[in-house]
Amino acid sequence: MNDPYKKAIRFIIFFGLVSLFTDVTYEGARSITGPFLETLGASAAIVGFVVGFGELVGYGLRFFTGWLADRTRRYWLFIILGYGVNLLAVPLLALVGNWEIAAVLMITERLGKAIRTPARDAVLSQATAVTGHGKGFGLHEALDQIGAVVGPVIISVIFFRGGNYSLGFAVLLIPAIISLTVLGLARKTYPNPHQFQDEQKSGQEVYDSRSFVFYLIGIAFIAIGFADFPLLAYHFKHTQLLADQWIPLAYALAMGIDAAAGLGLGILFDRWKRGILIIGVLITATFAPLTFLGGQTTAVIGVLIWGIGMGMIESVLRASVATLISSEKRGRAYGLFNGIFGFAWFAGSAAAGYLYDINIGIMVAFLVIAELLALPFLWRALTIKQ
């Protein structure tokens, strides 16, 4: 193992630890935001809209923040500012007494993610050029999802011990502070992440790549058909399929699967490239009928498959962008990728919430069809690229 490889791995692990404590904070919160909004009087349509609009903000603004990060080259500024907004909005939910203010804070948390993510992925891609993009992003996702497991477990323990939503949100201030501290150490240790970049490939321009256009259309359909967990959690509470204390544990289980799937799929991506997406989409398309149409056992299986889908999204989809775009344009490329994904996720989540209130079966059919519609576009993208 040569020295550049060791440095790159350490950098990825450093950022993985930041993401770990970040996910303890906001994934712990997201495991109960659906039921929390329900207790404040929100309907399924409102939950779907709030979650979807939050993702629209969180993803849709990334093209602008990514473009600005590329233009200014001040990646660390965007990373630190974004993490600050992202993390500190969560504990404030402990003070909320109506769904409208809760919705504003949830959307603010997503805004912080919009600020930080393109810059973070751009600097991470410098290191993954040394380790292998799939392996590097997969390793980061695995560490990230450890926090996504721990956060919901903490919330579940609080409920088991008689705590409430306010206490749960307040406790999440602790990992938020730890994450910001580790981030400061990362900035001090690695002030210039571009030192990792392997310039052996010049990459492709975003707007001239036919394969990237088909790829973006494909991931848009993936996003439309991939209901966010707050809607699943709303269903569990609304139907009394799971008790309050078990819902965050179900989310923790999904995040554990996400971690394993992210690393495994990332390693396979370095061998099979985006062809692994075909298999991933076929598996992910089964989560909706299992989760929304069955009993407890099938719902748990559906949650596990949902976790596999998240692992694919967070590792393979991100790694694909790094194989298509040159390093100096990668911030805006990740912004464009995330913006399209976020808009589609917003549309899909809002539609799913609306259809849930009308007929669950129709909603499930909508989600499955959307996932399957991604396949021809991903196949076409794969054919052009290879």
Buried (B, 14 or more C-beta within 10 A) or exposed (E): EEEBBEBBBEBBBBBBBBBBBBBBBBBBBBBBBBBBBBBBEBBBBBBBBBBBBBBBBBBBBBBBBBBBBBEEEEBBBBBBBBBBBBBBBBBBBBEBEEBEBBBBBBBBBBBBBBBBBBBBBBBBBBBBBBBBBBBBBBBBBBBBBBBBBBBBBBBBBBBEEEBEBBBBBBBBBBBBBBBBEBBEEBBEEBEEBEEBBBEEEEBBEBEEBEBBBBBBBBBBBBBBBBBBBBBBBBBBBBEEBBEBBBBBBBBBBBBBBBBBBBBBBBBBBBEBBBBBBBEBBEBBBBBBBBBBBBEEEBBBBBBBBBBBBBBBBBBBBBBBBBBBBBBBBBBBBBBBBBBBBBBBBBBBBBBBBBBBEEEBEEBBBBBBEBBBBBBEBBBBBBEBBE
